Amino acid sequence: MQKLMTRICWTRYGVDRFTNEINNHLEEGWNLSAFSIEKRGLRFVCFAILVDLPLEPQLGEEEAE
C-alpha cells in the first residue's frame, strides 16, 4: 500500500511541520519512496510517497534468510 502526502506551505515553519509528520510515519514503520520540497515563488510545495513494504531487499538480507 502507498500513501501520498502533499502540502503547500508559505513559511519554513510549515515545511518543518511537514517533515515532522513524515518522520512520525517513518517511526510507525512506513518506508520513504520519494520526497521533494521545492520553492516555487513565495510558497514551498512539499510531497512524499510512503510505502508500507520494503522497496527491495537490502544487500545481505537474502543470504540471511
TAWORA-V975485 format. One record per backbone hydrogen bond with DSSP energy under -1.0 kcal/mol. CO is the residue of the C=O (numbers start at 1). NH is the residue of the N-H. E is the energy in kcal/mol with one decimal. If there is no record, write none. Layout:
co->{CO | CO}
nh->{NH | NH}
e->{E | E}
//
This chain:
co->{1 | 3 | 5 | 7 | 9 | 11 | 12 | 13 | 14 | 15 | 16 | 17 | 18 | 19 | 20 | 21 | 22 | 23 | 24 | 25 | 26 | 31 | 34 | 36 | 38 | 40 | 43 | 44 | 45 | 46 | 47 | 48 | 49 | 49 | 50 | 51 | 58 | 60 | 61}
nh->{52 | 50 | 48 | 46 | 44 | 15 | 16 | 17 | 18 | 19 | 20 | 21 | 22 | 23 | 24 | 25 | 26 | 27 | 28 | 30 | 29 | 51 | 49 | 47 | 45 | 43 | 40 | 9 | 38 | 7 | 36 | 5 | 33 | 34 | 3 | 31 | 61 | 64 | 65}
e->{-1.8 | -3.0 | -2.4 | -3.1 | -3.4 | -1.1 | -2.3 | -2.1 | -2.0 | -2.5 | -2.2 | -2.0 | -2.1 | -2.4 | -1.9 | -1.7 | -2.1 | -2.0 | -1.2 | -2.0 | -1.1 | -2.9 | -2.5 | -2.5 | -3.1 | -1.7 | -2.9 | -2.8 | -2.5 | -2.2 | -2.6 | -2.9 | -3.1 | -1.4 | -2.8 | -3.5 | -1.8 | -1.2 | -1.1}
//
